[in-house]
Amino acid sequence: MNETTADIVGGEVGAALLKRYYPEVATQYAMQVQAASLSATPAPASFDFRAEMHTTRVHVDELLAAGKITSS
């Protein structure tokens, strides 16, 4: 979480500094970012915690039933 926050803040601060002190560079950078986002591959599906926990629980139940693990 901290890395994500730092990345977001760094991007925002960097963009603000470019815009304030180097407006011509900021314009070029914004166009490059926009072009990159248009050609980027779609983001993978988000993590579904409930589905993964269900899969884990089913697998654990199978292992318990087979006697491969014991509950404590």
Backbone as JSON Lines, residues from 0, in Angstrom:
{"i":0,"aa":"M","n":[0.83,-1.19,0.0],"ca":[0.0,0.0,0.0],"c":[0.87,1.25,0.0]}
{"i":1,"aa":"N","n":[1.94,1.26,0.78],"ca":[2.8,2.43,0.84],"c":[3.46,2.7,-0.51]}
{"i":2,"aa":"E","n":[3.87,1.65,-1.21],"ca":[4.49,1.84,-2.52],"c":[3.49,2.4,-3.52]}
{"i":3,"aa":"T","n":[2.28,1.94,-3.46],"ca":[1.25,2.45,-4.35],"c":[1.0,3.93,-4.08]}
{"i":4,"aa":"T","n":[0.9,4.29,-2.81],"ca":[0.67,5.68,-2.44],"c":[1.85,6.54,-2.89]}
{"i":5,"aa":"A","n":[3.06,6.07,-2.66],"ca":[4.25,6.82,-3.06],"c":[4.29,7.0,-4.58]}
{"i":6,"aa":"D","n":[3.9,5.97,-5.31],"ca":[3.9,6.05,-6.77],"c":[2.89,7.08,-7.26]}
{"i":7,"aa":"I","n":[1.7,7.08,-6.68],"ca":[0.67,8.03,-7.08],"c":[1.09,9.45,-6.74]}
{"i":8,"aa":"V","n":[1.57,9.65,-5.51],"ca":[2.0,10.99,-5.1],"c":[3.17,11.46,-5.95]}
{"i":9,"aa":"G","n":[4.12,10.58,-6.2],"ca":[5.27,10.94,-7.03],"c":[4.86,11.37,-8.42]}
{"i":10,"aa":"G","n":[3.9,10.67,-9.0],"ca":[3.41,11.04,-10.32],"c":[2.73,12.4,-10.32]}
{"i":11,"aa":"E","n":[1.92,12.64,-9.3],"ca":[1.21,13.92,-9.19],"c":[2.16,15.08,-8.96]}
{"i":12,"aa":"V","n":[3.11,14.89,-8.03],"ca":[4.07,15.96,-7.73],"c":[4.95,16.23,-8.94]}
{"i":13,"aa":"G","n":[5.41,15.15,-9.59],"ca":[6.24,15.32,-10.77],"c":[5.52,16.07,-11.88]}
{"i":14,"aa":"A","n":[4.27,15.73,-12.1],"ca":[3.49,16.42,-13.13],"c":[3.29,17.89,-12.79]}
{"i":15,"aa":"A","n":[3.05,18.18,-11.51],"ca":[2.86,19.57,-11.08],"c":[4.14,20.37,-11.25]}
{"i":16,"aa":"L","n":[5.28,19.78,-10.91],"ca":[6.56,20.48,-11.08],"c":[6.87,20.73,-12.55]}
{"i":17,"aa":"L","n":[6.62,19.73,-13.38],"ca":[6.82,19.93,-14.82],"c":[5.94,21.05,-15.34]}
{"i":18,"aa":"K","n":[4.7,21.03,-14.95],"ca":[3.76,22.04,-15.43],"c":[4.17,23.45,-14.99]}
{"i":19,"aa":"R","n":[4.65,23.57,-13.76],"ca":[5.0,24.88,-13.23],"c":[6.32,25.41,-13.79]}
{"i":20,"aa":"Y","n":[7.35,24.56,-13.82],"ca":[8.68,25.04,-14.18],"c":[9.08,24.75,-15.62]}
{"i":21,"aa":"Y","n":[8.47,23.74,-16.23],"ca":[8.82,23.37,-17.6],"c":[7.55,23.08,-18.39]}
{"i":22,"aa":"P","n":[6.74,24.11,-18.65],"ca":[5.44,23.86,-19.3],"c":[5.56,23.22,-20.68]}
{"i":23,"aa":"E","n":[6.63,23.55,-21.44],"ca":[6.77,22.95,-22.77],"c":[7.06,21.44,-22.67]}
{"i":24,"aa":"V","n":[7.81,21.05,-21.67],"ca":[8.09,19.63,-21.45],"c":[6.83,18.93,-20.94]}
{"i":25,"aa":"A","n":[6.09,19.6,-20.09],"ca":[4.87,19.02,-19.54],"c":[3.87,18.69,-20.65]}
{"i":26,"aa":"T","n":[3.76,19.55,-21.62],"ca":[2.84,19.32,-22.73],"c":[3.27,18.09,-23.53]}
{"i":27,"aa":"Q","n":[4.56,17.99,-23.83],"ca":[5.07,16.84,-24.57],"c":[4.88,15.55,-23.77]}
{"i":28,"aa":"Y","n":[5.16,15.62,-22.47],"ca":[5.02,14.45,-21.6],"c":[3.56,14.0,-21.55]}
{"i":29,"aa":"A","n":[2.64,14.95,-21.43],"ca":[1.22,14.6,-21.38],"c":[0.78,13.9,-22.65]}
{"i":30,"aa":"M","n":[1.28,14.37,-23.8],"ca":[0.92,13.73,-25.07],"c":[1.51,12.32,-25.15]}
{"i":31,"aa":"Q","n":[2.73,12.12,-24.63],"ca":[3.33,10.79,-24.64],"c":[2.56,9.84,-23.73]}
{"i":32,"aa":"V","n":[2.17,10.32,-22.56],"ca":[1.41,9.49,-21.63],"c":[0.07,9.1,-22.24]}
{"i":33,"aa":"Q","n":[-0.58,10.06,-22.88],"ca":[-1.88,9.78,-23.5],"c":[-1.72,8.76,-24.62]}
{"i":34,"aa":"A","n":[-0.7,8.9,-25.45],"ca":[-0.47,7.95,-26.53],"c":[-0.17,6.56,-25.98]}
{"i":35,"aa":"A","n":[0.6,6.5,-24.91],"ca":[0.94,5.21,-24.31],"c":[-0.29,4.55,-23.72]}
{"i":36,"aa":"S","n":[-1.17,5.34,-23.1],"ca":[-2.36,4.76,-22.49],"c":[-3.34,4.25,-23.54]}
{"i":37,"aa":"L","n":[-3.34,4.87,-24.7],"ca":[-4.23,4.41,-25.77],"c":[-3.75,3.09,-26.37]}
{"i":38,"aa":"S","n":[-2.43,2.87,-26.38],"ca":[-1.9,1.66,-26.98],"c":[-1.61,0.58,-25.95]}
{"i":39,"aa":"A","n":[-1.84,0.86,-24.69],"ca":[-1.52,-0.11,-23.63],"c":[-2.49,-1.29,-23.66]}
{"i":40,"aa":"T","n":[-2.0,-2.42,-23.22],"ca":[-2.86,-3.59,-23.13],"c":[-3.8,-3.42,-21.94]}
{"i":41,"aa":"P","n":[-4.97,-3.99,-22.01],"ca":[-5.92,-3.83,-20.89],"c":[-5.37,-4.45,-19.61]}
{"i":42,"aa":"A","n":[-5.75,-3.88,-18.51],"ca":[-5.3,-4.37,-17.2],"c":[-5.92,-5.73,-16.93]}
{"i":43,"aa":"P","n":[-5.19,-6.59,-16.24],"ca":[-5.77,-7.9,-15.91],"c":[-6.95,-7.73,-14.96]}
{"i":44,"aa":"A","n":[-7.79,-8.74,-14.94],"ca":[-8.95,-8.69,-14.05],"c":[-8.49,-8.52,-12.61]}
{"i":45,"aa":"S","n":[-9.27,-7.82,-11.84],"ca":[-8.9,-7.58,-10.46],"c":[-9.0,-8.87,-9.63]}
{"i":46,"aa":"F","n":[-8.28,-8.9,-8.54],"ca":[-8.25,-10.05,-7.65],"c":[-9.58,-10.19,-6.93]}
{"i":47,"aa":"D","n":[-10.17,-11.37,-6.98],"ca":[-11.45,-11.63,-6.32],"c":[-11.18,-12.43,-5.04]}
{"i":48,"aa":"F","n":[-11.11,-11.73,-3.92],"ca":[-10.77,-12.35,-2.64],"c":[-11.75,-13.46,-2.29]}
{"i":49,"aa":"R","n":[-13.04,-13.21,-2.43],"ca":[-14.05,-14.21,-2.05],"c":[-13.9,-15.49,-2.86]}
{"i":50,"aa":"A","n":[-13.68,-15.35,-4.16],"ca":[-13.54,-16.53,-5.02],"c":[-12.29,-17.32,-4.65]}
{"i":51,"aa":"E","n":[-11.19,-16.63,-4.39],"ca":[-9.95,-17.31,-4.01],"c":[-10.09,-18.01,-2.66]}
{"i":52,"aa":"M","n":[-10.75,-17.38,-1.72],"ca":[-10.95,-18.01,-0.42],"c":[-11.85,-19.23,-0.54]}
{"i":53,"aa":"H","n":[-12.85,-19.17,-1.41],"ca":[-13.71,-20.32,-1.63],"c":[-12.91,-21.48,-2.22]}
{"i":54,"aa":"T","n":[-12.09,-21.19,-3.21],"ca":[-11.25,-22.23,-3.83],"c":[-10.31,-22.84,-2.79]}
{"i":55,"aa":"T","n":[-9.72,-22.0,-1.97],"ca":[-8.82,-22.48,-0.92],"c":[-9.57,-23.37,0.06]}
{"i":56,"aa":"R","n":[-10.74,-22.94,0.48],"ca":[-11.52,-23.72,1.45],"c":[-11.92,-25.07,0.89]}
{"i":57,"aa":"V","n":[-12.34,-25.12,-0.36],"ca":[-12.73,-26.38,-1.0],"c":[-11.52,-27.32,-1.04]}
{"i":58,"aa":"H","n":[-10.36,-26.79,-1.38],"ca":[-9.14,-27.61,-1.44],"c":[-8.77,-28.13,-0.05]}
{"i":59,"aa":"V","n":[-8.86,-27.28,0.96],"ca":[-8.55,-27.7,2.33],"c":[-9.53,-28.79,2.77]}
{"i":60,"aa":"D","n":[-10.8,-28.64,2.47],"ca":[-11.79,-29.66,2.82],"c":[-11.45,-31.0,2.15]}
{"i":61,"aa":"E","n":[-11.0,-30.96,0.9],"ca":[-10.6,-32.19,0.21],"c":[-9.41,-32.84,0.89]}
{"i":62,"aa":"L","n":[-8.42,-32.02,1.28],"ca":[-7.24,-32.55,1.97],"c":[-7.61,-33.14,3.33]}
{"i":63,"aa":"L","n":[-8.51,-32.48,4.05],"ca":[-8.98,-33.0,5.35],"c":[-9.69,-34.33,5.16]}
{"i":64,"aa":"A","n":[-10.57,-34.4,4.17],"ca":[-11.34,-35.62,3.93],"c":[-10.41,-36.79,3.54]}
{"i":65,"aa":"A","n":[-9.34,-36.48,2.83],"ca":[-8.4,-37.53,2.4],"c":[-7.41,-37.9,3.51]}
{"i":66,"aa":"G","n":[-7.46,-37.18,4.63],"ca":[-6.56,-37.48,5.74],"c":[-5.13,-36.99,5.52]}
{"i":67,"aa":"K","n":[-4.96,-36.1,4.54],"ca":[-3.61,-35.62,4.23],"c":[-3.18,-34.5,5.17]}
{"i":68,"aa":"I","n":[-4.15,-33.84,5.82],"ca":[-3.86,-32.84,6.84],"c":[-4.85,-33.05,7.97]}
{"i":69,"aa":"T","n":[-4.52,-32.52,9.13],"ca":[-5.42,-32.6,10.26],"c":[-5.75,-31.19,10.74]}
{"i":70,"aa":"S","n":[-6.91,-31.05,11.32],"ca":[-7.27,-29.74,11.89],"c":[-6.77,-29.7,13.32]}
{"i":71,"aa":"S","n":[-6.46,-28.52,13.79],"ca":[-5.95,-28.43,15.15],"c":[-6.95,-27.77,16.08]}
